[in-house]
Amino acid sequence: MKVPVVLLLTAATLALAGCARNDSGVSDAPVVSPAAARAAELAASKDPYAPLMRAVFGDDYLPAKGHAVEGIGDPDTFQKSYAPIYTGATSTRLPSGETVLVVTSMATDENGDENPALPDPGRLSLYVLRQQGGQWNLVRRHDDVAQLGRVGFVGDLRWVMPAQGRPVLAVEHHESGQGYRGTWLSLFDPSKEKVVDLTGNGIMTESDSTGACPAAVHCWSARATWRFEPTAHADGYDDLVLTIAGDEDEVADDKAEDNANEADAVPAPAKTHSLAGTARYVFQNGSYRLRDGANTLPSF
């Protein structure tokens, strides 16, 4: 049977068209612009601060990892070793309508990895942003306003309101070593042009030496709860009040220690006294200062 010429020509045309498509290597997939790809990465990120982090760190921010790595956005000059890692920690809205992003950062090792064994403190930074036309714009940046805590961990963060409706960042940061543990409170007002610790160098709120006992001469465990109380002062911040609870044990005096070296000596009992008390701090001349009572927490 003869195949019609028209059918032969049609089949040949289709075959050639298919070959042409395969030989060209052109994909039928839609072309995605770099801007669209970045937007998709942000949308897929599990980091709740992803849009703010991108506005602050640009291409150094890695949405899939939820943090920024200093310099990684420029692969030609990026040095992986010891490159700091930045992570969004908390945010809040100011009465002005601007948003504050709090970022903590930590050093890395020679391989560019987070290493809990590193003794470096955590670093605290605050960034003020405003949203306009669906885009976040950086208004003010406060890099490395404080170095707090240990092994890259800044501490526990929360927002408080001691400043006539303005949010203030409270950071409880911790230190420990050789059986001793301590916690200090620091305060930062992100609405200021220059952000500094309103407490100066931190106010102790917890002290514990039980890890060093019984070898230590003094053994104690005490902590303070803290709150703000309205003030009549015109410096703009409420008074900070600490209520302290705890005890301290003292070993026997030197004479008893000498007797303890004798085989039949009975060690004298430790003397215990209370560390309970209150301390009121007022904001004067740029920082909180003790006005009433005493902070009875032992320092170390």
C-alpha positions as CSV (number, residue, x, y, z in Angstrom):
1,M,0.0,0.0,0.0
2,K,1.3,3.4,-0.9
3,V,1.5,6.0,1.9
4,P,0.2,9.4,0.8
5,V,2.9,12.0,0.1
6,V,1.2,14.5,2.5
7,L,1.5,12.2,5.4
8,L,5.2,11.5,4.7
9,L,5.9,15.2,4.5
10,T,4.0,15.8,7.8
11,A,5.9,13.1,9.7
12,A,9.2,14.4,8.4
13,T,8.4,17.9,9.4
14,L,7.5,16.8,13.0
15,A,10.6,14.7,13.3
16,L,12.8,17.6,12.2
17,A,11.1,19.9,14.6
18,G,11.7,17.5,17.5
19,C,15.3,17.2,16.6
20,A,15.7,21.0,16.4
21,R,14.3,21.3,19.9
22,N,16.6,18.7,21.3
23,D,19.7,20.0,19.6
24,S,19.1,23.6,20.7
25,G,19.3,22.7,24.4
26,V,16.7,25.5,25.2
27,S,14.6,24.6,28.2
28,D,10.9,25.3,28.3
29,A,11.2,26.1,32.1
30,P,10.5,29.8,33.0
31,V,13.5,32.0,33.7
32,V,13.7,33.1,37.3
33,S,15.3,36.5,38.0
34,P,17.8,36.8,40.9
35,A,15.4,39.1,42.7
36,A,12.6,36.5,42.4
37,A,15.0,33.8,43.6
38,R,16.0,35.8,46.7
39,A,12.3,36.5,47.5
40,A,11.6,32.8,47.2
41,E,14.4,32.0,49.6
42,L,13.1,34.4,52.1
43,A,9.6,33.1,51.9
44,A,10.9,29.5,52.4
45,S,13.0,30.4,55.4
46,K,12.0,29.2,58.8
47,D,13.7,32.2,60.4
48,P,11.0,34.6,61.7
49,Y,13.4,37.5,61.3
50,A,14.4,36.7,57.7
51,P,13.2,39.9,56.0
52,L,14.8,42.1,58.6
53,M,18.0,40.1,58.5
54,R,18.2,40.5,54.7
55,A,17.7,44.2,55.0
56,V,20.6,44.5,57.5
57,F,23.1,42.0,56.1
58,G,22.2,41.8,52.4
59,D,23.8,38.9,50.6
60,D,25.7,37.9,53.8
61,Y,22.4,36.6,55.1
62,L,21.6,32.9,54.4
63,P,17.8,32.3,54.6
64,A,18.1,28.6,54.6
65,K,20.4,28.6,57.6
66,G,18.7,31.4,59.4
67,H,21.9,33.4,60.0
68,A,24.4,35.7,58.4
69,V,28.1,35.0,57.9
70,E,30.3,38.1,57.6
71,G,31.6,38.5,54.1
72,I,30.0,35.4,52.5
73,G,28.1,37.5,50.1
74,D,31.3,38.2,48.2
75,P,32.8,34.8,47.3
76,D,35.9,36.4,45.7
77,T,37.1,37.9,49.1
78,F,35.3,35.7,51.7
79,Q,37.5,34.2,54.4
80,K,35.7,31.4,56.1
81,S,38.0,31.0,59.1
82,Y,37.0,33.0,62.1
83,A,34.1,34.7,60.2
84,P,31.5,35.9,62.8
85,I,28.0,34.4,62.6
86,Y,25.0,36.7,63.2
87,T,21.5,35.5,64.3
88,G,18.3,37.4,64.9
89,A,17.2,37.0,68.5
90,T,14.2,39.2,69.1
91,S,12.4,42.3,67.8
92,T,9.8,44.8,68.9
93,R,8.1,47.9,67.6
94,L,8.9,51.4,68.8
95,P,6.2,54.1,69.5
96,S,7.7,55.9,66.4
97,G,6.5,53.0,64.2
98,E,10.0,51.7,63.6
99,T,11.0,48.1,64.3
100,V,14.0,47.1,66.4
101,L,15.9,43.9,65.5
102,V,18.2,42.5,68.1
103,V,21.1,40.4,66.7
104,T,23.6,38.2,68.6
105,S,26.8,37.1,67.1
106,M,29.6,34.7,68.0
107,A,33.1,34.0,66.8
108,T,33.9,30.9,64.9
109,D,37.0,28.6,64.8
110,E,39.6,28.3,62.0
111,N,37.2,26.2,60.0
112,G,34.4,28.8,60.2
113,D,32.3,26.6,62.5
114,E,30.5,27.4,65.8
115,N,32.6,26.1,68.6
116,P,31.1,26.0,72.2
117,A,34.6,25.6,73.5
118,L,35.6,29.1,72.5
119,P,35.8,31.4,75.5
120,D,34.7,34.5,73.6
121,P,31.6,36.3,74.9
122,G,28.5,36.9,72.8
123,R,28.1,40.2,71.0
124,L,25.0,42.2,71.0
125,S,23.8,44.5,68.2
126,L,20.6,46.5,67.6
127,Y,19.2,47.7,64.3
128,V,16.3,50.1,63.7
129,L,14.3,49.6,60.5
130,R,11.2,51.1,58.9
131,Q,9.0,49.4,56.3
132,Q,8.1,51.5,53.3
133,G,6.3,50.3,50.2
134,G,6.6,46.7,51.3
135,Q,10.4,47.0,51.7
136,W,12.4,47.1,54.9
137,N,14.9,49.9,55.1
138,L,17.7,50.3,57.7
139,V,17.4,53.5,59.6
140,R,20.0,53.2,62.3
141,R,22.6,50.6,63.2
142,H,24.2,49.9,66.6
143,D,26.9,47.3,66.0
144,D,28.5,45.5,69.0
145,V,26.9,47.6,71.7
146,A,28.1,45.1,74.3
147,Q,30.0,41.9,74.8
148,L,28.2,39.7,77.3
149,G,28.1,36.1,78.7
150,R,30.4,33.3,77.7
151,V,31.0,30.9,74.8
152,G,29.1,33.1,72.4
153,F,25.9,33.1,74.3
154,V,24.8,36.6,75.2
155,G,22.2,35.6,77.7
156,D,18.4,35.7,78.3
157,L,16.6,38.5,76.5
158,R,13.2,40.1,77.1
159,W,11.5,43.5,76.6
160,V,10.5,45.7,79.6
161,M,8.8,49.0,79.8
162,P,10.6,51.3,82.3
163,A,10.8,54.3,80.0
164,Q,7.4,56.0,79.8
165,G,6.0,53.6,77.1
166,R,9.3,53.0,75.3
167,P,10.5,49.4,75.2
168,V,13.9,48.6,76.8
169,L,15.9,45.4,76.2
170,A,16.8,43.5,79.4
171,V,19.6,41.1,79.1
172,E,20.4,38.7,82.0
173,H,23.9,37.4,81.2
174,H,25.8,34.7,83.0
175,E,29.3,33.9,84.0
176,S,30.7,30.7,85.6
177,G,34.0,29.1,86.5
178,Q,35.7,27.0,89.2
179,G,32.4,26.3,90.9
180,Y,31.2,29.9,91.0
181,R,28.1,31.2,89.0
182,G,26.8,34.7,88.6
183,T,24.1,36.6,86.7
184,W,24.1,40.3,85.8
185,L,21.3,42.5,84.4
186,S,22.0,44.9,81.6
187,L,19.5,47.3,80.0
188,F,19.5,48.9,76.5
189,D,17.2,51.6,75.1
190,P,17.0,51.2,71.3
191,S,15.2,54.5,70.8
192,K,18.4,56.5,71.7
193,E,20.8,57.8,69.1
194,K,23.6,56.1,71.0
195,V,22.8,52.8,72.7
196,V,24.7,52.0,75.8
197,D,24.2,49.8,78.9
198,L,21.9,51.8,81.2
199,T,23.3,49.9,84.2
200,G,26.9,50.8,83.4
201,N,28.6,47.4,83.6
202,G,25.6,45.3,84.7
203,I,23.9,44.8,88.1
204,M,24.4,41.4,89.8
205,T,21.1,39.5,90.3
206,E,22.4,36.0,91.2
207,S,25.5,34.6,92.9
208,D,26.3,31.0,93.8
209,S,29.5,29.3,95.1
210,T,28.1,25.9,95.9
211,G,30.1,24.3,93.1
212,A,33.3,25.4,94.9
213,C,32.3,24.0,98.3
214,P,33.3,22.5,100.7
215,A,36.8,23.6,99.8
216,A,35.8,27.3,99.6
217,V,36.0,29.4,102.8
218,H,32.6,31.0,102.0
219,C,29.7,29.1,100.6
220,W,26.6,30.9,99.4
221,S,23.6,30.7,97.2
222,A,21.4,33.8,96.6
223,R,19.4,35.5,93.9
224,A,17.4,38.6,93.4
225,T,14.0,39.2,91.8
226,W,13.8,42.6,90.1
227,R,11.1,45.0,89.1
228,F,10.5,48.6,88.1
229,E,8.6,51.1,90.2
230,P,7.4,54.5,89.1
231,T,9.6,57.4,90.0
232,A,9.2,61.1,90.4
233,H,12.6,61.8,88.9
234,A,12.8,63.5,85.5
235,D,15.5,61.4,83.9
236,G,12.9,59.2,82.1
237,Y,13.4,55.7,83.6
238,D,11.6,54.1,86.5
239,D,13.5,53.0,89.6
240,L,14.9,49.4,89.6
241,V,14.2,47.5,92.8
242,L,15.9,44.2,93.8
243,T,14.5,41.8,96.4
244,I,17.3,39.5,97.5
245,A,16.9,36.1,99.1
246,G,19.6,33.5,100.1
247,D,22.2,32.5,102.7
248,E,25.9,32.4,103.2
249,D,27.9,29.8,105.3
250,E,31.2,30.6,106.8
251,V,33.7,28.0,107.9
252,A,35.1,28.0,111.4
253,D,37.7,30.7,112.3
254,D,41.5,30.2,112.1
255,K,41.8,28.8,115.6
256,A,39.2,26.1,114.9
257,E,41.0,25.3,111.6
258,D,44.3,24.8,113.5
259,N,42.5,22.4,115.9
260,A,41.0,20.5,113.0
261,N,44.5,19.3,112.2
262,E,44.5,17.3,115.4
263,A,43.3,13.7,115.0
264,D,40.7,13.9,117.7
265,A,39.5,17.4,116.9
266,V,35.8,18.0,116.1
267,P,35.3,20.6,113.3
268,A,33.3,23.6,114.4
269,P,30.0,24.0,112.7
270,A,29.7,26.5,109.9
271,K,28.1,29.9,110.7
272,T,25.1,30.8,108.5
273,H,23.7,34.3,107.9
274,S,21.0,35.6,105.7
275,L,21.7,37.6,102.6
276,A,18.2,38.8,102.4
277,G,17.7,42.5,101.6
278,T,16.5,45.1,99.1
279,A,18.3,47.5,96.8
280,R,16.8,50.4,94.9
281,Y,18.6,51.8,91.9
282,V,17.7,55.2,90.4
283,F,18.7,56.5,87.0
284,Q,21.0,59.5,87.4
285,N,23.7,61.0,85.2
286,G,23.3,58.4,82.4
287,S,23.1,55.1,84.4
288,Y,21.4,53.3,87.2
289,R,23.0,54.0,90.6
290,L,22.3,52.5,94.0
291,R,20.3,54.9,96.2
292,D,18.7,52.9,99.0
293,G,19.6,49.6,100.7
294,A,22.4,47.3,99.5
295,N,23.0,44.6,96.9
296,T,24.1,41.9,99.3
297,L,24.9,39.4,96.6
298,P,28.6,38.3,97.0
299,S,30.8,39.2,94.1
300,F,33.6,37.1,92.8
